[in-house]
């Protein structure tokens, strides 16, 4: 009798556990469905199949990352969710159907853009208007300082380690700060190929590993910055770049539990995000301004001018919570499977001078952002996390960096760092190469 009661107690305790946000009984059901479909080679190659797989793996990997000593303080949950799947794909340790379904979904549905659109509208609409105006002007100053410090430091260290100034800047530093792969490394390689006698695919293969490792270093530093903020609360606004002028809703409030979500208001905010993104796609076809930037500019201007009604602000807060809690972990897993080639990271790890140059460059950017933010009256931890996204893989890197620092509220400012910083770097690099060849 006692054994029976003991067994029931264990089962009750087991079923009361959660994997991320998922209750254990539901998670077990998801595992059973995945095993049956994978075993029978019947996994549907559609959105539901991909999201089911991404949900199953991401939340358990996130739980593992949260409990690994030392690593958990360095953004462990993001490192495990993003980079472990990349390694598993490299070693062929995941079922082929799993890799195919997730890769196909990530490459063909632009899920990352959907996530960024929801996050930008959700976070900006719920932000303190005066705080937004103050932070936007100051973060550009910080970014410009980092755009100067990063290359100078990278060139100096690369030269000391035996790399030429040419290689240090054009093939290591510039790719790191170019704003990602599609909007950074790719146009950079095309520009280089048009100037020097080297094929574009070869150039792209040379600079891609630097982009990947720069993003990894930024993720780790973001985790360290979060820990610094926990130890020194005066250094962080917990999602704010500057102190709010009044008691109105601001980004810091987004991390707090709300009394309840208004589904209709949240859906309206989501429709606004989708509508503005589609408008951005059209604008991009006319003046070649990326759709996320069009979305960001429109929402920021509307917020600064006070054009966003109270109902949309409330819906934006709920939309933000839904996006961060429900979409971020699965998306990170998808990024690891489809957009993070393990071979690229291995390539740089075997080149010690290049490895050290990358680490020092990204660390220099973070330090420059940290100290310049203090001088400008900004929260240094949050500012450094946001600006460090300029050394990541574009939107993909920004997602991982902000998640590691638990600062997803800063996605609008991260997009400024990625897009503006990337545009400056790509334009300047191609100009300099043409000047000195």
ROFI-72165 format. One record per residue (C-alpha): residue in three letters; chain; x, y, z. Coordinates in nm, 2 decimals. Example, Ala and Ser with C-alpha at 12.3 -4.5 7.8 and 13.67 -1.06 7.14 Angstrom:
% ROFI-72165
REC	ALA	A	1.23	-0.45	0.78
REC	SER	A	1.37	-0.11	0.71
This chain:
% ROFI-72165
REC	UNK	A	0.00	0.00	0.00
REC	UNK	A	0.28	0.24	0.09
REC	UNK	A	0.47	0.15	-0.23
REC	UNK	A	0.15	0.23	-0.43
REC	UNK	A	0.11	0.56	-0.25
REC	UNK	A	0.48	0.64	-0.31
REC	UNK	A	0.45	0.56	-0.68
REC	UNK	A	0.15	0.78	-0.71
REC	UNK	A	0.33	1.06	-0.53
REC	UNK	A	0.63	1.03	-0.77
REC	UNK	A	0.39	1.03	-1.07
REC	UNK	A	0.21	1.33	-0.94
REC	UNK	A	0.53	1.52	-0.88
REC	UNK	A	0.66	1.42	-1.23
REC	UNK	A	0.34	1.55	-1.39
REC	UNK	A	0.35	1.87	-1.20
REC	UNK	A	0.69	1.96	-1.36
REC	UNK	A	0.72	2.19	-1.67
REC	UNK	A	0.96	2.19	-1.96
REC	UNK	A	0.99	2.56	-2.02
REC	UNK	A	0.63	2.67	-2.04
REC	UNK	A	0.50	2.33	-2.13
REC	UNK	A	0.33	2.11	-1.86
REC	UNK	A	0.50	1.76	-1.84
REC	UNK	A	0.19	1.56	-1.96
REC	UNK	A	0.17	1.77	-2.27
REC	UNK	A	0.54	1.75	-2.33
REC	UNK	A	0.52	1.37	-2.31
REC	UNK	A	0.24	1.37	-2.56
REC	UNK	A	0.45	1.58	-2.80
REC	UNK	A	0.74	1.33	-2.76
REC	UNK	A	0.52	1.04	-2.84
REC	UNK	A	0.38	1.21	-3.15
REC	UNK	A	0.73	1.30	-3.27
REC	UNK	A	0.87	0.95	-3.21
REC	UNK	A	0.58	0.78	-3.39
REC	UNK	A	0.60	1.01	-3.69
REC	UNK	A	0.98	1.00	-3.72
REC	UNK	A	0.99	0.62	-3.68
REC	UNK	A	0.73	0.58	-3.95
REC	UNK	A	0.89	0.85	-4.17
REC	UNK	A	0.56	1.04	-4.17
REC	UNK	A	0.66	1.37	-4.03
REC	UNK	A	0.46	1.64	-4.21
REC	UNK	A	0.68	1.88	-4.41
REC	UNK	A	0.47	2.18	-4.32
REC	UNK	A	0.45	2.46	-4.07
REC	UNK	A	0.28	2.24	-3.80
REC	UNK	A	0.55	1.97	-3.83
REC	UNK	A	0.83	2.22	-3.81
REC	UNK	A	0.69	2.41	-3.52
REC	UNK	A	0.62	2.09	-3.34
REC	UNK	A	0.98	1.97	-3.38
REC	UNK	A	1.12	2.31	-3.28
REC	UNK	A	0.90	2.33	-2.97
REC	UNK	A	0.99	1.98	-2.86
REC	UNK	A	1.37	2.03	-2.88
REC	UNK	A	1.41	2.40	-2.79
REC	UNK	A	1.24	2.40	-2.45
REC	UNK	A	1.43	2.09	-2.32
REC	UNK	A	1.76	2.23	-2.45
REC	UNK	A	1.69	2.56	-2.29
REC	UNK	A	1.62	2.38	-1.96
REC	UNK	A	1.96	2.20	-1.99
REC	UNK	A	2.14	2.53	-2.07
REC	UNK	A	1.99	2.69	-1.76
REC	UNK	A	2.13	2.43	-1.53
REC	UNK	A	2.49	2.39	-1.66
REC	UNK	A	2.73	2.54	-1.40
REC	UNK	A	2.93	2.84	-1.52
REC	UNK	A	2.78	2.82	-1.87
REC	UNK	A	2.44	2.93	-1.74
REC	UNK	A	2.60	3.26	-1.65
REC	UNK	A	2.73	3.31	-2.00
REC	UNK	A	2.40	3.28	-2.18
REC	UNK	A	2.40	2.90	-2.15
REC	UNK	A	2.04	2.85	-2.25
REC	UNK	A	2.10	3.03	-2.58
REC	UNK	A	2.43	2.87	-2.65
REC	UNK	A	2.28	2.52	-2.60
REC	UNK	A	1.96	2.59	-2.79
REC	UNK	A	2.14	2.75	-3.09
REC	UNK	A	2.48	2.59	-3.12
REC	UNK	A	2.42	2.23	-3.00
REC	UNK	A	2.17	2.17	-3.28
REC	UNK	A	2.43	2.30	-3.53
REC	UNK	A	2.68	2.04	-3.39
REC	UNK	A	2.42	1.77	-3.40
REC	UNK	A	2.35	1.84	-3.77
REC	UNK	A	2.72	1.85	-3.84
REC	UNK	A	2.76	1.50	-3.68
REC	UNK	A	2.44	1.37	-3.85
REC	UNK	A	2.30	1.28	-3.50
REC	UNK	A	1.96	1.42	-3.58
REC	UNK	A	1.70	1.23	-3.79
REC	UNK	A	1.72	1.35	-4.15
REC	UNK	A	1.35	1.42	-4.16
REC	UNK	A	1.38	1.65	-3.86
REC	UNK	A	1.66	1.85	-4.02
REC	UNK	A	1.48	1.87	-4.36
REC	UNK	A	1.15	1.98	-4.21
REC	UNK	A	1.30	2.25	-3.99
REC	UNK	A	1.55	2.38	-4.26
REC	UNK	A	1.28	2.39	-4.52
REC	UNK	A	1.05	2.59	-4.29
REC	UNK	A	1.32	2.84	-4.18
REC	UNK	A	1.45	2.90	-4.53
REC	UNK	A	1.12	2.93	-4.71
REC	UNK	A	0.89	3.11	-4.47
REC	UNK	A	1.10	3.40	-4.33
REC	UNK	A	1.00	3.31	-3.98
REC	UNK	A	1.27	3.53	-3.84
REC	UNK	A	1.13	3.84	-4.01
REC	UNK	A	0.78	3.76	-3.86
REC	UNK	A	0.94	3.74	-3.52
REC	UNK	A	1.13	4.07	-3.55
REC	UNK	A	0.82	4.25	-3.68
REC	UNK	A	0.60	4.13	-3.38
REC	UNK	A	0.88	4.21	-3.14
REC	UNK	A	0.95	4.56	-3.27
REC	UNK	A	0.58	4.67	-3.27
REC	UNK	A	0.52	4.50	-2.93
REC	UNK	A	0.81	4.66	-2.76
REC	UNK	A	0.80	5.01	-2.91
REC	UNK	A	0.42	5.05	-2.87
REC	UNK	A	0.45	4.98	-2.50
REC	UNK	A	0.76	5.20	-2.45
REC	UNK	A	0.77	5.54	-2.27
REC	UNK	A	0.76	5.80	-2.54
REC	UNK	A	1.01	6.04	-2.38
REC	UNK	A	1.24	5.76	-2.30
REC	UNK	A	1.24	5.64	-2.66
REC	UNK	A	1.33	5.99	-2.79
REC	UNK	A	1.61	6.02	-2.54
REC	UNK	A	1.75	5.67	-2.60
REC	UNK	A	1.73	5.68	-2.98
REC	UNK	A	1.95	5.99	-3.01
REC	UNK	A	2.21	5.87	-2.76
REC	UNK	A	2.25	5.52	-2.89
REC	UNK	A	2.35	5.64	-3.23
REC	UNK	A	2.64	5.84	-3.07
REC	UNK	A	2.75	5.52	-2.89
REC	UNK	A	2.72	5.32	-3.21
REC	UNK	A	2.94	5.56	-3.40
REC	UNK	A	3.21	5.55	-3.12
REC	UNK	A	3.20	5.17	-3.15
REC	UNK	A	3.23	5.18	-3.53
REC	UNK	A	3.56	5.37	-3.47
REC	UNK	A	3.70	5.17	-3.18
REC	UNK	A	3.62	4.82	-3.32
REC	UNK	A	3.82	4.85	-3.64
REC	UNK	A	4.12	5.03	-3.48
REC	UNK	A	4.15	4.77	-3.20
REC	UNK	A	4.10	4.48	-3.45
REC	UNK	A	4.36	4.60	-3.69
REC	UNK	A	4.61	4.67	-3.40
REC	UNK	A	4.57	4.32	-3.25
REC	UNK	A	4.57	4.15	-3.59
REC	UNK	A	4.89	4.32	-3.69
REC	UNK	A	5.06	4.22	-3.36
REC	UNK	A	4.96	3.86	-3.42
REC	UNK	A	5.11	3.85	-3.77
REC	UNK	A	4.80	3.93	-3.98
REC	UNK	A	4.84	4.21	-4.23
REC	UNK	A	4.65	4.53	-4.18
REC	UNK	A	4.47	4.45	-4.51
REC	UNK	A	4.36	4.10	-4.39
REC	UNK	A	4.28	4.22	-4.04
REC	UNK	A	4.04	4.48	-4.15
REC	UNK	A	3.88	4.36	-4.48
REC	UNK	A	3.86	3.99	-4.40
REC	UNK	A	3.81	3.98	-4.02
REC	UNK	A	3.69	4.31	-3.87
REC	UNK	A	3.47	4.43	-4.15
REC	UNK	A	3.27	4.10	-4.19
REC	UNK	A	3.21	4.10	-3.81
REC	UNK	A	3.06	4.45	-3.82
REC	UNK	A	2.89	4.42	-4.16
REC	UNK	A	2.54	4.34	-4.02
REC	UNK	A	2.50	3.97	-4.07
REC	UNK	A	2.52	3.73	-4.36
REC	UNK	A	2.26	3.82	-4.62
REC	UNK	A	2.28	4.20	-4.57
REC	UNK	A	2.65	4.21	-4.46
REC	UNK	A	2.89	3.93	-4.56
REC	UNK	A	2.72	3.87	-4.90
REC	UNK	A	2.72	4.24	-5.03
REC	UNK	A	3.07	4.27	-4.88
REC	UNK	A	3.20	3.97	-5.08
REC	UNK	A	3.02	4.10	-5.40
REC	UNK	A	3.19	4.44	-5.35
REC	UNK	A	3.53	4.29	-5.29
REC	UNK	A	3.50	4.06	-5.59
REC	UNK	A	3.42	4.35	-5.82
REC	UNK	A	3.74	4.52	-5.71
REC	UNK	A	4.00	4.24	-5.67
REC	UNK	A	4.07	3.94	-5.89
REC	UNK	A	3.91	3.68	-5.66
REC	UNK	A	3.58	3.49	-5.71
REC	UNK	A	3.29	3.60	-5.49
REC	UNK	A	3.22	3.25	-5.36
REC	UNK	A	3.58	3.22	-5.24
REC	UNK	A	3.57	3.55	-5.06
REC	UNK	A	3.23	3.47	-4.90
REC	UNK	A	3.37	3.14	-4.77
REC	UNK	A	3.67	3.33	-4.62
REC	UNK	A	3.47	3.59	-4.43
REC	UNK	A	3.16	3.38	-4.32
REC	UNK	A	3.35	3.20	-4.03
REC	UNK	A	3.44	3.55	-3.89
REC	UNK	A	3.07	3.65	-3.89
REC	UNK	A	2.97	3.33	-3.71
REC	UNK	A	3.24	3.35	-3.44
REC	UNK	A	3.18	3.72	-3.39
REC	UNK	A	2.82	3.64	-3.31
REC	UNK	A	2.92	3.36	-3.07
REC	UNK	A	3.15	3.59	-2.88
REC	UNK	A	2.88	3.86	-2.86
REC	UNK	A	2.64	3.60	-2.72
REC	UNK	A	2.88	3.50	-2.44
REC	UNK	A	2.96	3.87	-2.36
REC	UNK	A	2.59	3.94	-2.34
REC	UNK	A	2.55	3.67	-2.08
REC	UNK	A	2.84	3.82	-1.88
REC	UNK	A	2.68	4.16	-1.90
REC	UNK	A	2.36	4.03	-1.77
REC	UNK	A	2.55	3.88	-1.47
REC	UNK	A	2.72	4.22	-1.42
REC	UNK	A	2.38	4.38	-1.41
REC	UNK	A	2.26	4.13	-1.15
REC	UNK	A	2.57	4.21	-0.93
REC	UNK	A	2.55	4.59	-0.99
REC	UNK	A	2.18	4.69	-1.03
REC	UNK	A	2.28	5.05	-1.07
REC	UNK	A	2.44	4.96	-1.41
REC	UNK	A	2.12	4.83	-1.57
REC	UNK	A	1.78	4.95	-1.65
REC	UNK	A	1.66	4.59	-1.70
REC	UNK	A	1.55	4.65	-2.06
REC	UNK	A	1.58	5.04	-2.06
REC	UNK	A	1.87	5.24	-2.21
REC	UNK	A	1.79	5.55	-2.01
REC	UNK	A	1.60	5.63	-1.69
REC	UNK	A	1.23	5.70	-1.75
REC	UNK	A	1.12	6.06	-1.70
REC	UNK	A	0.79	5.96	-1.53
REC	UNK	A	0.60	5.67	-1.41
REC	UNK	A	0.45	5.58	-1.75
REC	UNK	A	0.48	5.24	-1.91
REC	UNK	A	0.83	5.17	-2.05
REC	UNK	A	1.04	4.88	-2.16
REC	UNK	A	1.12	4.78	-1.81
REC	UNK	A	0.76	4.71	-1.74
REC	UNK	A	0.74	4.45	-2.02
REC	UNK	A	0.93	4.19	-1.81
REC	UNK	A	0.67	4.21	-1.54
REC	UNK	A	0.36	4.00	-1.52
REC	UNK	A	0.05	4.17	-1.64
REC	UNK	A	-0.29	4.12	-1.50
REC	UNK	A	-0.41	3.96	-1.82
REC	UNK	A	-0.39	3.97	-2.19
REC	UNK	A	-0.66	4.13	-2.41
REC	UNK	A	-0.66	3.89	-2.70
REC	UNK	A	-0.84	4.13	-2.94
REC	UNK	A	-0.60	4.42	-2.87
REC	UNK	A	-0.30	4.18	-2.91
REC	UNK	A	-0.43	4.05	-3.24
REC	UNK	A	-0.48	4.41	-3.36
REC	UNK	A	-0.12	4.49	-3.27
REC	UNK	A	-0.01	4.17	-3.46
REC	UNK	A	-0.20	4.28	-3.76
REC	UNK	A	-0.04	4.62	-3.74
REC	UNK	A	0.30	4.46	-3.74
REC	UNK	A	0.22	4.24	-4.04
REC	UNK	A	0.07	4.54	-4.23
REC	UNK	A	0.37	4.76	-4.17
REC	UNK	A	0.61	4.48	-4.26
REC	UNK	A	0.43	4.43	-4.60
REC	UNK	A	0.45	4.81	-4.65
REC	UNK	A	0.82	4.78	-4.58
REC	UNK	A	0.86	4.51	-4.84
REC	UNK	A	0.71	4.75	-5.10
REC	UNK	A	0.93	5.04	-4.99
REC	UNK	A	1.23	4.81	-5.02
REC	UNK	A	1.14	4.74	-5.38
REC	UNK	A	1.14	5.11	-5.45
REC	UNK	A	1.43	5.25	-5.25
REC	UNK	A	1.61	4.93	-5.13
REC	UNK	A	1.56	5.01	-4.76
REC	UNK	A	1.52	4.68	-4.57
REC	UNK	A	1.16	4.60	-4.46
REC	UNK	A	1.24	4.57	-4.09
REC	UNK	A	1.40	4.92	-4.09
REC	UNK	A	1.09	5.07	-4.26
REC	UNK	A	0.88	4.90	-4.00
REC	UNK	A	1.11	5.03	-3.72
REC	UNK	A	1.12	5.39	-3.85
REC	UNK	A	0.74	5.41	-3.90
REC	UNK	A	0.66	5.27	-3.55
REC	UNK	A	0.92	5.48	-3.38
REC	UNK	A	0.80	5.80	-3.55
REC	UNK	A	0.43	5.71	-3.46
REC	UNK	A	0.53	5.65	-3.10
REC	UNK	A	0.74	5.97	-3.07
REC	UNK	A	0.45	6.18	-3.21
REC	UNK	A	0.20	6.01	-2.98
REC	UNK	A	0.00	5.85	-3.26
REC	UNK	A	-0.03	5.51	-3.11
REC	UNK	A	-0.36	5.48	-2.91
REC	UNK	A	-0.37	5.33	-2.56
REC	UNK	A	-0.54	5.01	-2.69
REC	UNK	A	-0.25	4.94	-2.92
REC	UNK	A	0.00	5.00	-2.64
REC	UNK	A	-0.18	4.75	-2.42
REC	UNK	A	-0.20	4.50	-2.71
REC	UNK	A	0.17	4.56	-2.78
REC	UNK	A	0.27	4.46	-2.43
REC	UNK	A	0.08	4.13	-2.46
REC	UNK	A	0.22	4.07	-2.81
REC	UNK	A	0.57	4.12	-2.67
REC	UNK	A	0.52	3.87	-2.40
REC	UNK	A	0.37	3.61	-2.64
REC	UNK	A	0.66	3.66	-2.88
REC	UNK	A	0.94	3.63	-2.62
REC	UNK	A	0.80	3.34	-2.42
REC	UNK	A	0.64	3.13	-2.70
REC	UNK	A	0.84	3.20	-3.01
REC	UNK	A	1.20	3.28	-2.90
REC	UNK	A	1.32	2.93	-2.80
REC	UNK	A	1.18	2.74	-3.11
REC	UNK	A	1.32	3.01	-3.33
REC	UNK	A	1.66	2.98	-3.18
REC	UNK	A	1.66	2.61	-3.24
REC	UNK	A	1.56	2.67	-3.60
REC	UNK	A	1.84	2.92	-3.64
REC	UNK	A	2.08	2.66	-3.51
REC	UNK	A	1.96	2.39	-3.75
REC	UNK	A	1.93	2.60	-4.07
REC	UNK	A	2.15	2.91	-4.03
REC	UNK	A	2.45	2.82	-3.82
REC	UNK	A	2.70	2.60	-4.01
REC	UNK	A	2.92	2.43	-3.75
REC	UNK	A	3.20	2.40	-4.01
REC	UNK	A	3.24	2.78	-4.02
REC	UNK	A	3.30	2.80	-3.64
REC	UNK	A	3.55	2.51	-3.66
REC	UNK	A	3.74	2.69	-3.94
REC	UNK	A	3.81	3.00	-3.72
REC	UNK	A	3.89	2.80	-3.40
REC	UNK	A	4.19	2.64	-3.58
REC	UNK	A	4.33	2.99	-3.68
REC	UNK	A	4.45	3.13	-3.35
REC	UNK	A	4.56	3.48	-3.47
REC	UNK	A	4.22	3.52	-3.64
REC	UNK	A	4.04	3.38	-3.33
REC	UNK	A	4.21	3.62	-3.09
REC	UNK	A	4.15	3.92	-3.33
REC	UNK	A	3.78	3.84	-3.34
REC	UNK	A	3.75	3.80	-2.96
REC	UNK	A	3.94	4.13	-2.90
REC	UNK	A	3.74	4.32	-3.16
REC	UNK	A	3.40	4.22	-3.03
REC	UNK	A	3.51	4.27	-2.67
REC	UNK	A	3.64	4.62	-2.76
REC	UNK	A	3.31	4.71	-2.91
REC	UNK	A	3.13	4.60	-2.60
REC	UNK	A	3.37	4.79	-2.37
REC	UNK	A	3.34	5.10	-2.58
REC	UNK	A	2.96	5.09	-2.57
REC	UNK	A	2.97	5.02	-2.19
REC	UNK	A	3.19	5.32	-2.10
REC	UNK	A	3.05	5.57	-2.36
REC	UNK	A	2.70	5.48	-2.23
REC	UNK	A	2.81	5.58	-1.88
REC	UNK	A	2.94	5.91	-2.00
REC	UNK	A	2.62	5.98	-2.19
REC	UNK	A	2.40	5.90	-1.88
REC	UNK	A	2.27	5.57	-2.02
REC	UNK	A	2.25	5.23	-1.85
REC	UNK	A	2.58	5.07	-1.96
REC	UNK	A	2.48	4.70	-1.94
REC	UNK	A	2.17	4.74	-2.16
REC	UNK	A	2.34	4.98	-2.40
REC	UNK	A	2.64	4.74	-2.44
REC	UNK	A	2.41	4.44	-2.51
REC	UNK	A	2.21	4.64	-2.77
REC	UNK	A	2.51	4.78	-2.95
REC	UNK	A	2.70	4.45	-2.94
REC	UNK	A	2.44	4.32	-3.19
REC	UNK	A	2.63	4.51	-3.46
REC	UNK	A	2.89	4.23	-3.43
REC	UNK	A	2.64	3.95	-3.47
REC	UNK	A	2.47	3.77	-3.76
REC	UNK	A	2.23	4.04	-3.84
REC	UNK	A	1.87	3.97	-3.71
REC	UNK	A	1.98	3.61	-3.63
REC	UNK	A	2.26	3.72	-3.41
REC	UNK	A	2.06	4.00	-3.25
REC	UNK	A	1.80	3.73	-3.15
REC	UNK	A	2.07	3.51	-2.98
REC	UNK	A	2.25	3.81	-2.82
REC	UNK	A	1.94	3.97	-2.67
REC	UNK	A	1.81	3.63	-2.55
REC	UNK	A	2.14	3.55	-2.38
REC	UNK	A	2.13	3.88	-2.20
REC	UNK	A	1.75	3.84	-2.13
REC	UNK	A	1.70	4.18	-2.29
REC	UNK	A	1.46	4.11	-2.58
REC	UNK	A	1.30	4.45	-2.51
REC	UNK	A	1.60	4.60	-2.68
REC	UNK	A	1.53	4.45	-3.03
REC	UNK	A	1.44	4.79	-3.18
REC	UNK	A	1.77	4.94	-3.07
REC	UNK	A	1.95	4.62	-3.18
REC	UNK	A	1.81	4.67	-3.52
REC	UNK	A	1.95	5.02	-3.53
REC	UNK	A	2.29	4.88	-3.44
REC	UNK	A	2.27	4.60	-3.69
REC	UNK	A	2.13	4.80	-3.99
REC	UNK	A	2.29	5.13	-3.94
REC	UNK	A	2.62	4.99	-3.82
REC	UNK	A	2.62	4.73	-4.10
REC	UNK	A	2.55	4.99	-4.37
REC	UNK	A	2.83	5.21	-4.25
REC	UNK	A	3.08	4.92	-4.24
REC	UNK	A	2.99	4.77	-4.58
REC	UNK	A	2.99	5.11	-4.75
REC	UNK	A	3.32	5.22	-4.59
REC	UNK	A	3.49	4.89	-4.65
REC	UNK	A	3.41	4.87	-5.02
REC	UNK	A	3.51	5.24	-5.06
REC	UNK	A	3.85	5.18	-4.88
REC	UNK	A	3.93	4.87	-5.08
REC	UNK	A	3.86	5.05	-5.41
REC	UNK	A	4.07	5.34	-5.28
REC	UNK	A	4.38	5.13	-5.20
REC	UNK	A	4.38	4.87	-5.47
